[in-house]
Amino acid sequence: MREEKKITFVMGAGASLPFITNGNTCLSIKYLTEQISDRGRWDAIYNEFRQNYPADRHPDCNFNVTVDDILFVIKKLKEINEREIPTEIRQQVPVPLPQKIDDFYGIGKINFEHILYLLDRVCNYLFDRKNSVDNILFDVWGDDGKQREKLRLKKGWNYVPFLCREVLVNAIIDLWETCDKEKAVEINKQFFTSVLESFDTVSIYSLNYDPLLYEATKQIKVNGFKRLGETEHEADKAFETGFSNNENFNLKSFYRNDSVIAFLHGHIGFVPQGGKDGKYFEEDYLNAQKRRISDVAAGRGCYCRKGPKGIHYNVSITSGLEKFESFYDNPYACYIQRFSKDVMESKYIVFIGSGLGDMHINLFATNAWRLAHGYDKEPQNVLRLRKPEVELRKIIIVTLCQVDGEFRHFLCMTDIGRRLFDLVGKEGISMYEVEVDHSMKNNGYANINRDWFFYSKGTKKFFSEIWEIQDLFD
């Protein structure tokens, strides 16, 4: 029997960013950070929620938080990493000082995920003061203690993290509806069709919430083979999401299919339904949002979960700085279980447009690479109770951004970082390393010791050049 060829993709923000654009606006972190405090979006989501909220039925839980209240908190959070230097200190120092200390907490520039992470905790505090709060949050209020107490008396803070995620969903839908959808879908469809034709098993794990990958892959069908035990037979190949036949998530159909697409951080089409596999997929994304809002407002839908650390709000959209708690429920639990299997069995693991900042993803991929490349020595004279060998595999990284600390950390987890970043300027550099550095400068890509490939020209170029690159696939 011929060898089965497997490949796994991890698609980050950079995989959607070149395609979901409108003029100079693209689906970037900057865009979502701006939209999270957009008054018009908040008014629309807030008003729709209020229309469905049964205040008469639950007067003791009346929802009277206002958009002004919410935007006041978000503004505080946006500015939290800047601290003004008191005038008396600036007057006592003989050299000019800036008005503010930037990066006061050492977390870099604040983005929408920082804001959501902190907003979840602020709302827990305002909703139920028994919840613990990160120390950073004590500085949110400054000397504005009266305003804090005023906000605490308002009802409905427990819904605000959910509504904030819906504000982001609204911003994504708007940009999706105004971009050149047909062109974006067609480019992605052609790419993944060619991949499905070339590999027996193709697994795609998206870290994005937008519709692009689902719309591009849902109609792909190619001729191929399926295995049943030790035999194989001709059969059409397609991508399985686990949401076929207009039903809730079916973990068996997802896990057992050869080729899958999974949304590890949720999707704007997810609608919580309750039950052990309680997600429904709605292809009409505006309607999906309406259903989520009306269901939560009427007490029918799930908008938060109780976890070991308390309440978390990563239900249909997983965002913020702590993402692992969503994996306690399906489909996410099934996703991560299948992902672990895929990276252990795939010969190629391809990261496209990912900042490599998701530790729960990185650990699976780097452990698979280390096991395959002999970083753990076999004990001597001990009966082996597992497979004696793990096939060598190759990690392929496609990016258009500058390499940052998280990227370097990912590479160092596999002990490959030095080879990639210290190619020149060191004594004793080998001719091979010179050739790699030359290839990077001239081609924008290079093979690193056969088991790593780095491509720096972005997603669109990679999609068009993939089959022209020599020695990318054996």
C-alpha positions, 0 to 999 in steps of 0.5 A: 500500500502506498504511503499516506501523505498528511498535511496540517495547516494553522491559519492565523490573522495574516491568512485573512488580512490580505483578502478581507479588505475595503480600500485601506481598511483590512481585518487587522488587530488595529481595525478591531481595536478601533471598532471595540469602542465604536459608538455606532456599533455599540448602539446597534448591538445594545438596542437589539439586546434591550429589545429582547430583554424581558425586563418585566419578567425579571424586575430584580435583574433589570438591565440598566447599564448604558452605552455611556457606562460601557464606553467609559470603562473601555476608554479607561482600559484603552488608556491603562498602559499609559500613566501621567507623570505628576506635575510636582515630579516633573518640576523637581527633575532638572531635565524635561520629562514626557507627560506620560509613561508609555508601556507602564505595565510592560505589555506593549501596545494595548489591543482588543484582546487586552481590552476583552481580557480586562473587560471580562474581569471588570464586569465580573467585579461590577456584577459580583464583587466577590470575584477576584480581580487582577491587581492591574484593575485597581489602577483603572479607576484612579481617584474616580472612586465615586464613578466606580461605585455608581457603576456598581449599582447598575444592573447587567454588567454580566452581559457586557463581555458577550455584547462586546464580542458581538460588537467585534462580530458586527465589525467583521461582518461589515468588512466581509460584506464590503470586501471583494468576497468572490475574489477572496473565496476563489483564491482560497478555494483554488489553493486548498483544492490543489492541496486536497488533490496533492495530499490524502489528509488535509487538516485546517485549523483556523484561529480567525472568526471570519467566514473566508475559510469556510466559504472557500472550502465548503464546496470543494470536492475532488477525486481521491481515495479513502482508507478502510482498515488496510484497504482503500477505495476511490471516493470523493474527498471534501472538508468536514466541519462537523456541522453537516445536515443542519444539525448541532456539532457531530464529533464523530463525523468531524473526528473520523473524516480524513480532511477537516476544517476547524475553528479553534477560536470560534466563528461568527456563524456559531450559535450556542444551543445547549447540550453536550455538543451544543453548537449550531452553525448558521451560514447567514452570519447576520441572522446568526448574530440576531439569534445569539443576541435574542437567545441570550436576552431571553434567557435561552442562549449560553453567553458564559461558562463556569470554569475552575477560575470562575466565569469565562465568556469564551463561548461562541467567540474565543478572545482575550489573553486566556483562551484555553478554558473554551476547550472544556466544551465541544466543538473545541475539545474535539478540535484540540484532540484531533489537532494533537493527532494531526500534528503527530501524524502529519509530515508537514505542519504549515503556519500561515499568517500566524504570530505564533503567540498561542501557546496552547497551539505551539506546544502540540506542534513543537512537541511533535517536531521534537519527538520526530527529530530525536530530542528525547533519547530512547532508554536503553534495555527497556521494552518499548510499549509504543511505536519505535519510530516517529516519522520526520516532519517539516514545519513551514512558516508563512509570514509577512510581518517582522519577527517578534518575541513570540515568534522567536520563542516558538522557534527556540522551543524546538532549538532551531531559533539560533540557526534561523536568526543568527545566520550571519555575523558569527564566527565559524559560520558554515557554507550551508548557513551562508546559502540559506541566508542568500536564499532568504535575501534573493527569494524571500524563502529558504529551507532550513536543514530540510525540516524547516521552511521559512517564507517571508512574502505573505499569504497571497504570494505563497498561495500562487508560488507553492507548487513552484518552490523546489524542495518544499515538499519531498 
